[in-house]
Every structure is written in C-alpha cells, then in structure tokens.
Amino acid sequence: MTLKVELKPGERIIIGESMITNDDQRTRLYIEGNAPILREKDILTVESADTPAKRIYLAVQLMYLSREVTKFQDNYFALIQDIMQAAPSTIPFVTKISNHIIADQLYKALKEARALIEHEKKIFAALNPGAMAGEEK
C-alpha cells in the first residue's frame, strides 16, 4: 500500500534513517515500502523530552525508528515504572503502549504514547491550574 504524504515548504520528515527537508514549495510524496516514517510534528528530540510522558514517547520513537526494541528496553521499563508510581492514572496508557510494543506495532505504540502526553498535560493542569494557560506546544 502506498502512503501519500504532503509536505509544507521547509517541513521535515524522517524516512527510515534519513531526515528529509522539503524545499520552498509544497510537495507530495508517494512512499511504498515498510520503512519507519515520522513527520516533523511527530518527532521529539532529547531536548524537547522534558516530561516523564515525553521521555516515554522518545523511547518508543527510538524503538520505532531503529526497529531495535531491545536496545531501548531497559530505559523504557525504568521510565514506565517511574510514571506509574508517580501517577497511577497513567497505567492504562502504559499498558496499551507496552502491548503494542510486544505485538511489534511500534507506530500504534507511538500514537498511544502521544495520548499519554495529553493525559499528562491534564494531570499537570489539575495540579497547577493556570500555570499552563500561556503554554503552547
């Protein structure tokens, strides 16, 4: 099945192990094959992984892009233990992420990790109302 991706001017995308940057005009790509693909809006860097849920997302992202789950497994387990102890309401999200990883459905695990980040934002907002009102990410 072919994946159609439209890139905005200057937008970046990772395909396999390559970072591709679009030129100054809108571009449409048709991608065939099974390489991992991430659009710029879905890419997290070490610097931007500044919360527990984002660090979990980054660990899953690295698993997805490298296709080497075992290489990042220890870090992932440490991260999920920490977040589940600090916020038990994250357990259903972590369970789904882990089940997707076990089933070798890393892109689905990544999507669930994005849901975990949203849940974490709600937790932070409830703990400190108004503190995140001006934040935009």
N, C-alpha and C positions, 0 to 999 in steps of 0.2 A: 504494500500500500504506500502511496506517495503522500508525503506531508508537504502542504503548501504553507510557506512562511513569508509574510510580508514585513520588510524591514523599513523603518523610517530612516531619513537621512542621518548618517552618523551612528545609527544603532549597531550594537554588537551582539553576536551570537556565538555560542560555543557549539561546535560540531565535532564530536569525538574529542581529540586532544588539541584541537585548533580553535583559536579565537579569531573570528572573522568580523571585520568592521566594514559596515556599508559606507559607500561613497556619499556624495552630497545630494542624491535623489532617491526617491522611494524605489525599492527593489522587491521583486517577487522571486522566491526560490522554490523549486520543487525538489524535495530531498527524498531519495529512495535508499533503503538500507536500514541498518539497525544500530547505527552509531548513536551514542547519547547526545541529546540536543537540549540546550538551555538558552533561552532568550535573556538579554541583558537584565530585564526587570526581575528575573528569577534567580539571578546569580548573586550569591552572598560572598563577601570577601572576609578574610580573617579580621580585618579592621572593623567591618560593619557587624560582625557577630558579637554584639555587645550585651546580649542577654542569654540566660540559660536555653531558652527555646531556639534562639537563633544559632547558638552553638550546636544544638542537636541538628538543626536544618543543615548547617555547614558540614557536619559529619556525614549526614545522609547524601548531601550533594557530592562530597568527595567519593563516597561509595559508588554513586550513580555514574559519575564521570570516569572514574578509574576502572569500574567494574571489578574492584577488588574489595569485597566486603570485609574479609578477614584482616586486611591491613588497617582498617579503621574501627574494628570491632571493639577492642578494649576501651578506646576513647569513648565510643558511643555508649557502651554499658555504664561507664563511670558517669557520663552526662545524664543518662536517663535515671540512674539511681538518685542522683542529686536532686533532679527536678521533681521526681515522685515523692521524695521525702519532704521537700520544701512545700510542695503544692499537690496534695493527693488528687485534686480535681483534674490533674493532667494525665492520670493513669489510663483513662480510655483512649486518649490520643496516642500515648506512648505504646499502648498495646496494639493499636491499629498500625502504627509505623513499623513496629517490630514484626508483626505478622506479614506485612508487605515485604519487608526485607527477607524474611525466612522464605517467602514464596518467590523470591527473586523478581519482585515487582517494584524496582527501585524508584521509578518515576512516580508510581502511586504513593510510595513511602514519602517522597519529596512533597507531594501535594498535601498529604496528611500532616507533614511537618510544618507546612505553611499554615494549616488550620491551628496547629499548636501555638504558633507565633501569635495568631489572632486571639486565641484563648488567653495567652499570657498577657497581652495588652489589656484585656478586660480585667484580669486579676490586678495588674498594676494600677489601672484606673480606679478600681474599687478600693484599693489600699490608700491611694493618694488622689482623691478627686481634684480635678483642676490642674494637676501637675502636668498632664499630658495634653491638655486642651490646646496648647500652642504648638505641639509637636506634630510634624507632618512627615510621614515616611511611606 
